[in-house]
Amino acid sequence: MQYTSVYQSPVGNILLAADEIGLTGLWFYGQKYYADKLDAEHEEKDLPIFETSKRWLDIYFSGQKPDFMPSVHLIGSSFRISVWKLLQQIPYGQTVTYKELAAKIAEEKGLAHMSAQAVGGAVGHNSISVIIPCHRVVGSDGSLTGYAGGLDIKKHLLSLEGADVSRL
């Protein structure tokens, strides 16, 4: 069973979803793939994981780097989960390219090459935005390509982290 709660962020309302294991979703209202991993049968309920996640978001949106990670339950293929775990390794305030992520996945899997487009698809389907920082991935030319929450929100999040967005 999944449960939901709403968080009011400075860039719009966010829907949080969780199950007994951890956070399963964090979506900006109206974003692409909104609530795509949310069970049709779910209920709104206050849970400790939501309190922890909202505290994390409060710290984050105040312009600070949270020093803890809410429990997450990644739901997806093994490939997508491997990409999402790599996203968690991108340092606060820094960016990487889809090409760089693809090279890391290829190295981890012992492959000569990995498609940056395949990695981009996995990044785009990250259901736990912000906490799993897909907004830190940019195009190979440094452009702000793709973000399910919208490019304005992506730029806002990167600026909040102190990333140099002047070149993006």
CYANA upper distance limits for C-alpha pairs under 8 A (distance plus 0.5 A):
  1 MET  CA     19 ASP  CA      6.50
  1 MET  CA     20 GLU  CA      8.18
  1 MET  CA     39 ASP  CA      8.08
  1 MET  CA     41 GLU  CA      7.79
  1 MET  CA     42 HIS  CA      6.76
  2 GLN  CA     17 ALA  CA      7.01
  2 GLN  CA     18 ALA  CA      5.93
  2 GLN  CA     19 ASP  CA      5.10
  2 GLN  CA     20 GLU  CA      8.29
  2 GLN  CA     38 LEU  CA      7.65
  2 GLN  CA     39 ASP  CA      6.94
  2 GLN  CA     41 GLU  CA      7.92
  2 GLN  CA     42 HIS  CA      5.47
  2 GLN  CA     43 GLU  CA      7.33
  3 TYR  CA     17 ALA  CA      6.02
  3 TYR  CA     18 ALA  CA      5.86
  3 TYR  CA     19 ASP  CA      6.75
  3 TYR  CA     42 HIS  CA      5.84
  3 TYR  CA     43 GLU  CA      5.39
  3 TYR  CA     44 GLU  CA      5.87
  3 TYR  CA     45 LYS  CA      6.41
  4 THR  CA     15 LEU  CA      7.36
  4 THR  CA     16 LEU  CA      5.92
  4 THR  CA     17 ALA  CA      4.92
  4 THR  CA     18 ALA  CA      6.99
  4 THR  CA     42 HIS  CA      7.68
  4 THR  CA     43 GLU  CA      6.58
  4 THR  CA     44 GLU  CA      5.05
  4 THR  CA     45 LYS  CA      6.63
  5 SER  CA     15 LEU  CA      6.54
  5 SER  CA     16 LEU  CA      5.69
  5 SER  CA     17 ALA  CA      7.11
  5 SER  CA     44 GLU  CA      6.21
  5 SER  CA     45 LYS  CA      6.98
  5 SER  CA     46 ASP  CA      7.45
  5 SER  CA     50 PHE  CA      7.46
  6 VAL  CA     13 ASN  CA      7.32
  6 VAL  CA     14 ILE  CA      6.20
  6 VAL  CA     15 LEU  CA      5.27
  6 VAL  CA     16 LEU  CA      6.45
  7 TYR  CA     13 ASN  CA      6.28
  7 TYR  CA     14 ILE  CA      5.55
  7 TYR  CA     15 LEU  CA      6.93
  7 TYR  CA     16 LEU  CA      7.72
  7 TYR  CA     54 LYS  CA      7.32
  8 GLN  CA     12 GLY  CA      6.69
  8 GLN  CA     13 ASN  CA      5.03
  8 GLN  CA     14 ILE  CA      6.71
  9 SER  CA     13 ASN  CA      6.16
  9 SER  CA     14 ILE  CA      7.31
  9 SER  CA     57 LEU  CA      8.47
  9 SER  CA     61 PHE  CA      7.87
 10 PRO  CA     61 PHE  CA      7.78
 11 VAL  CA    153 ILE  CA      7.23
 12 GLY  CA     28 PHE  CA      7.22
 12 GLY  CA     29 TYR  CA      7.62
 13 ASN  CA     28 PHE  CA      6.51
 13 ASN  CA     29 TYR  CA      6.34
 14 ILE  CA     26 LEU  CA      6.99
 14 ILE  CA     27 TRP  CA      5.92
 14 ILE  CA     28 PHE  CA      4.96
 14 ILE  CA     29 TYR  CA      6.30
 15 LEU  CA     25 GLY  CA      8.02
 15 LEU  CA     26 LEU  CA      6.12
 15 LEU  CA     27 TRP  CA      5.76
 15 LEU  CA     28 PHE  CA      6.92
 15 LEU  CA     29 TYR  CA      7.31
 15 LEU  CA     35 ALA  CA      8.40
 16 LEU  CA     23 LEU  CA      7.91
 16 LEU  CA     24 THR  CA      8.26
 16 LEU  CA     25 GLY  CA      6.01
 16 LEU  CA     26 LEU  CA      5.11
 16 LEU  CA     27 TRP  CA      7.23
 16 LEU  CA     50 PHE  CA      7.81
 17 ALA  CA     23 LEU  CA      6.42
 17 ALA  CA     24 THR  CA      5.88
 17 ALA  CA     25 GLY  CA      5.21
 17 ALA  CA     26 LEU  CA      6.97
 17 ALA  CA     38 LEU  CA      7.50
 18 ALA  CA     22 GLY  CA      5.96
 18 ALA  CA     23 LEU  CA      4.67
 18 ALA  CA     24 THR  CA      5.28
 18 ALA  CA     25 GLY  CA      7.13
 18 ALA  CA     49 ILE  CA      7.94
 18 ALA  CA     50 PHE  CA      8.33
 18 ALA  CA     73 HIS  CA      8.36
 19 ASP  CA     23 LEU  CA      7.10
 19 ASP  CA     24 THR  CA      7.25
 19 ASP  CA     73 HIS  CA      8.37
 21 ILE  CA     71 SER  CA      7.96
 21 ILE  CA     72 VAL  CA      7.67
 21 ILE  CA     73 HIS  CA      6.45
 22 GLY  CA     49 ILE  CA      7.10
 22 GLY  CA     70 PRO  CA      8.19
 22 GLY  CA     71 SER  CA      5.38
 22 GLY  CA     72 VAL  CA      4.92
 22 GLY  CA     73 HIS  CA      5.42
 23 LEU  CA     49 ILE  CA      7.31
 23 LEU  CA     50 PHE  CA      8.34
 23 LEU  CA     70 PRO  CA      7.88
 23 LEU  CA     71 SER  CA      6.64
 23 LEU  CA     72 VAL  CA      4.89
 23 LEU  CA     73 HIS  CA      6.06
 23 LEU  CA    128 ILE  CA      8.19
 24 THR  CA     37 LYS  CA      7.92
 24 THR  CA     38 LEU  CA      8.39
 24 THR  CA     72 VAL  CA      6.69
 24 THR  CA     73 HIS  CA      5.69
 24 THR  CA     74 LEU  CA      6.69
 24 THR  CA     75 ILE  CA      7.51
 24 THR  CA    127 SER  CA      7.48
 24 THR  CA    128 ILE  CA      7.17
 25 GLY  CA     35 ALA  CA      7.62
 25 GLY  CA     37 LYS  CA      7.45
 25 GLY  CA     38 LEU  CA      7.84
 25 GLY  CA    127 SER  CA      5.44
 25 GLY  CA    128 ILE  CA      5.19
 25 GLY  CA    129 SER  CA      8.14
 26 LEU  CA    127 SER  CA      6.56
 26 LEU  CA    128 ILE  CA      4.97
 26 LEU  CA    129 SER  CA      5.96
 26 LEU  CA    130 VAL  CA      8.27
 27 TRP  CA     31 GLN  CA      7.32
 27 TRP  CA     34 TYR  CA      6.42
 27 TRP  CA     35 ALA  CA      7.06
 27 TRP  CA    127 SER  CA      7.33
 27 TRP  CA    128 ILE  CA      7.33
 27 TRP  CA    129 SER  CA      6.75
 27 TRP  CA    149 GLY  CA      8.09
 28 PHE  CA     34 TYR  CA      7.79
 28 PHE  CA    149 GLY  CA      6.46
 29 TYR  CA     34 TYR  CA      7.41
 30 GLY  CA     34 TYR  CA      6.74
 30 GLY  CA    149 GLY  CA      8.23
 31 GLN  CA    148 ALA  CA      5.97
 31 GLN  CA    149 GLY  CA      5.15
 31 GLN  CA    150 GLY  CA      7.45
 32 LYS  CA    148 ALA  CA      5.27
 32 LYS  CA    149 GLY  CA      7.06
 33 TYR  CA    125 HIS  CA      7.54
 33 TYR  CA    148 ALA  CA      7.60
 35 ALA  CA    127 SER  CA      8.23
 36 ASP  CA    127 SER  CA      8.11
 37 LYS  CA     75 ILE  CA      7.97
 37 LYS  CA    127 SER  CA      7.46
 38 LEU  CA     42 HIS  CA      8.14
 46 ASP  CA     50 PHE  CA      7.21
 46 ASP  CA     51 GLU  CA      8.24
 47 LEU  CA     51 GLU  CA      7.16
 48 PRO  CA     52 THR  CA      6.73
 49 ILE  CA     53 SER  CA      6.50
 49 ILE  CA     70 PRO  CA      7.45
 49 ILE  CA     71 SER  CA      7.70
 50 PHE  CA     54 LYS  CA      6.41
 51 GLU  CA     55 ARG  CA      6.64
 52 THR  CA     56 TRP  CA      6.72
 52 THR  CA     70 PRO  CA      6.63
 53 SER  CA     57 LEU  CA      6.68
 53 SER  CA     70 PRO  CA      6.22
 54 LYS  CA     58 ASP  CA      6.51
 55 ARG  CA     59 ILE  CA      6.80
 56 TRP  CA     60 TYR  CA      6.66
 56 TRP  CA     66 PRO  CA      6.46
 56 TRP  CA     68 PHE  CA      7.98
 56 TRP  CA     69 MET  CA      7.99
 56 TRP  CA     70 PRO  CA      7.92
 57 LEU  CA     61 PHE  CA      6.39
 58 ASP  CA     62 SER  CA      6.64
 59 ILE  CA     63 GLY  CA      7.38
 59 ILE  CA     64 GLN  CA      6.19
 59 ILE  CA     65 LYS  CA      7.38
 59 ILE  CA     66 PRO  CA      6.34
 60 TYR  CA     64 GLN  CA      5.71
 60 TYR  CA     65 LYS  CA      6.25
 60 TYR  CA     66 PRO  CA      6.52
 61 PHE  CA    160 LEU  CA      7.87
 63 GLY  CA    160 LEU  CA      6.01
 63 GLY  CA    161 GLU  CA      6.87
 64 GLN  CA    161 GLU  CA      7.95
 65 LYS  CA     92 TYR  CA      7.52
 65 LYS  CA    161 GLU  CA      8.20
 69 MET  CA    131 ILE  CA      8.33
 74 LEU  CA     81 ILE  CA      7.06
 75 ILE  CA     81 ILE  CA      7.95
 76 GLY  CA     80 ARG  CA      6.48
 76 GLY  CA     81 ILE  CA      6.60
 77 SER  CA     81 ILE  CA      6.66
 78 SER  CA     82 SER  CA      6.62
 79 PHE  CA     83 VAL  CA      6.92
 79 PHE  CA    122 ALA  CA      8.26
 80 ARG  CA     84 TRP  CA      6.65
 80 ARG  CA    119 VAL  CA      8.43
 80 ARG  CA    122 ALA  CA      5.53
 80 ARG  CA    123 VAL  CA      8.13
 81 ILE  CA     85 LYS  CA      6.60
 82 SER  CA     86 LEU  CA      6.90
 82 SER  CA    105 ILE  CA      8.17
 83 VAL  CA     87 LEU  CA      6.88
 83 VAL  CA    101 LEU  CA      8.22
 83 VAL  CA    105 ILE  CA      7.73
 83 VAL  CA    119 VAL  CA      7.32
 83 VAL  CA    122 ALA  CA      7.04
 83 VAL  CA    123 VAL  CA      7.38
 84 TRP  CA     88 GLN  CA      7.11
 84 TRP  CA    122 ALA  CA      8.05
 84 TRP  CA    123 VAL  CA      7.34
 84 TRP  CA    126 ASN  CA      7.24
 84 TRP  CA    132 ILE  CA      7.43
 85 LYS  CA     89 GLN  CA      7.50
 86 LEU  CA     90 ILE  CA      7.60
 86 LEU  CA    101 LEU  CA      7.98
 87 LEU  CA    132 ILE  CA      6.72
 87 LEU  CA    133 PRO  CA      6.37
 87 LEU  CA    134 CYS  CA      6.67
 87 LEU  CA    136 ARG  CA      8.49
 88 GLN  CA    132 ILE  CA      6.00
 88 GLN  CA    133 PRO  CA      6.86
 90 ILE  CA     94 GLN  CA      7.33
 90 ILE  CA     95 THR  CA      7.51
 90 ILE  CA     96 VAL  CA      7.81
 90 ILE  CA    133 PRO  CA      7.98
 90 ILE  CA    136 ARG  CA      7.72
 91 PRO  CA     95 THR  CA      8.26
 92 TYR  CA    161 GLU  CA      6.98
 93 GLY  CA    136 ARG  CA      8.31
 93 GLY  CA    158 LEU  CA      6.94
 93 GLY  CA    161 GLU  CA      5.10
 93 GLY  CA    162 GLY  CA      5.96
 93 GLY  CA    163 ALA  CA      5.08
 94 GLN  CA    136 ARG  CA      7.06
 94 GLN  CA    163 ALA  CA      6.31
 95 THR  CA    136 ARG  CA      5.11
 95 THR  CA    137 VAL  CA      6.09
 95 THR  CA    138 VAL  CA      7.16
 95 THR  CA    163 ALA  CA      8.20
 96 VAL  CA    100 GLU  CA      6.87
 96 VAL  CA    101 LEU  CA      7.69
 96 VAL  CA    136 ARG  CA      6.93
 96 VAL  CA    137 VAL  CA      5.58
 96 VAL  CA    138 VAL  CA      6.64
 97 THR  CA    101 LEU  CA      6.91
 97 THR  CA    137 VAL  CA      5.80
 97 THR  CA    138 VAL  CA      5.31
 97 THR  CA    139 GLY  CA      5.88
 97 THR  CA    140 SER  CA      5.83
 97 THR  CA    142 GLY  CA      7.87
 98 TYR  CA    102 ALA  CA      6.59
 98 TYR  CA    116 ALA  CA      5.94
 98 TYR  CA    117 GLN  CA      8.23
 98 TYR  CA    119 VAL  CA      7.10
 98 TYR  CA    120 GLY  CA      6.72
 98 TYR  CA    137 VAL  CA      6.77
 98 TYR  CA    138 VAL  CA      6.98
 98 TYR  CA    139 GLY  CA      6.71
 98 TYR  CA    140 SER  CA      7.25
 99 LYS  CA    103 ALA  CA      6.74
 99 LYS  CA    115 SER  CA      8.43
 99 LYS  CA    116 ALA  CA      5.65
 99 LYS  CA    139 GLY  CA      8.40
 99 LYS  CA    140 SER  CA      6.91
100 GLU  CA    104 LYS  CA      6.86
101 LEU  CA    105 ILE  CA      6.73
101 LEU  CA    116 ALA  CA      8.02
101 LEU  CA    119 VAL  CA      7.64
102 ALA  CA    106 ALA  CA      6.61
102 ALA  CA    113 HIS  CA      8.14
102 ALA  CA    114 MET  CA      5.74
102 ALA  CA    115 SER  CA      6.69
102 ALA  CA    116 ALA  CA      5.68
102 ALA  CA    119 VAL  CA      6.48
103 ALA  CA    107 GLU  CA      6.63
103 ALA  CA    113 HIS  CA      7.26
103 ALA  CA    114 MET  CA      6.88
104 LYS  CA    108 GLU  CA      6.64
105 ILE  CA    109 LYS  CA      6.65
105 ILE  CA    114 MET  CA      7.41
106 ALA  CA    110 GLY  CA      6.37
106 ALA  CA    111 LEU  CA      5.19
106 ALA  CA    112 ALA  CA      6.84
106 ALA  CA    113 HIS  CA      6.02
106 ALA  CA    114 MET  CA      5.69
107 GLU  CA    111 LEU  CA      6.54
107 GLU  CA    112 ALA  CA      7.99
114 MET  CA    118 ALA  CA      8.20
114 MET  CA    119 VAL  CA      8.43
115 SER  CA    119 VAL  CA      6.99
116 ALA  CA    120 GLY  CA      6.49
117 GLN  CA    121 GLY  CA      6.68
118 ALA  CA    122 ALA  CA      6.98
119 VAL  CA    123 VAL  CA      6.64
120 GLY  CA    124 GLY  CA      6.51
121 GLY  CA    125 HIS  CA      6.85
122 ALA  CA    126 ASN  CA      7.03
123 VAL  CA    134 CYS  CA      6.49
124 GLY  CA    134 CYS  CA      8.01
124 GLY  CA    146 GLY  CA      7.96
124 GLY  CA    147 TYR  CA      7.09
124 GLY  CA    148 ALA  CA      6.66
125 HIS  CA    148 ALA  CA      8.44
126 ASN  CA    132 ILE  CA      8.10
126 ASN  CA    134 CYS  CA      7.56
128 ILE  CA    132 ILE  CA      6.16
129 SER  CA    133 PRO  CA      6.69
129 SER  CA    134 CYS  CA      7.02
129 SER  CA    135 HIS  CA      8.24
130 VAL  CA    134 CYS  CA      7.41
130 VAL  CA    135 HIS  CA      7.46
134 CYS  CA    147 TYR  CA      8.18
135 HIS  CA    147 TYR  CA      7.02
135 HIS  CA    154 LYS  CA      5.91
135 HIS  CA    157 LEU  CA      7.75
135 HIS  CA    158 LEU  CA      7.73
136 ARG  CA    158 LEU  CA      7.49
138 VAL  CA    142 GLY  CA      6.13
138 VAL  CA    143 SER  CA      6.28
138 VAL  CA    144 LEU  CA      5.81
138 VAL  CA    145 THR  CA      6.34
138 VAL  CA    146 GLY  CA      8.44
139 GLY  CA    143 SER  CA      5.47
139 GLY  CA    144 LEU  CA      6.85
139 GLY  CA    145 THR  CA      6.08
142 GLY  CA    167 ARG  CA      7.57
142 GLY  CA    168 LEU  CA      6.04
143 SER  CA    167 ARG  CA      8.41
143 SER  CA    168 LEU  CA      5.41
144 LEU  CA    151 LEU  CA      7.28
144 LEU  CA    154 LYS  CA      8.27
144 LEU  CA    155 LYS  CA      8.13
144 LEU  CA    168 LEU  CA      6.34
145 THR  CA    151 LEU  CA      8.06
146 GLY  CA    150 GLY  CA      7.89
146 GLY  CA    151 LEU  CA      7.29
147 TYR  CA    151 LEU  CA      6.34
147 TYR  CA    154 LYS  CA      7.00
149 GLY  CA    153 ILE  CA      6.79
149 GLY  CA    154 LYS  CA      7.62
150 GLY  CA    154 LYS  CA      6.88
151 LEU  CA    155 LYS  CA      6.58
152 ASP  CA    156 HIS  CA      6.66
153 ILE  CA    157 LEU  CA      6.59
154 LYS  CA    158 LEU  CA      6.75
155 LYS  CA    159 SER  CA      6.56
155 LYS  CA    165 VAL  CA      7.52
156 HIS  CA    160 LEU  CA      6.54
157 LEU  CA    161 GLU  CA      6.87
158 LEU  CA    162 GLY  CA      6.93
158 LEU  CA    163 ALA  CA      5.78
158 LEU  CA    164 ASP  CA      8.26
158 LEU  CA    165 VAL  CA      7.46
159 SER  CA    163 ALA  CA      6.00
159 SER  CA    164 ASP  CA      7.61
159 SER  CA    165 VAL  CA      6.93
164 ASP  CA    168 LEU  CA      8.30
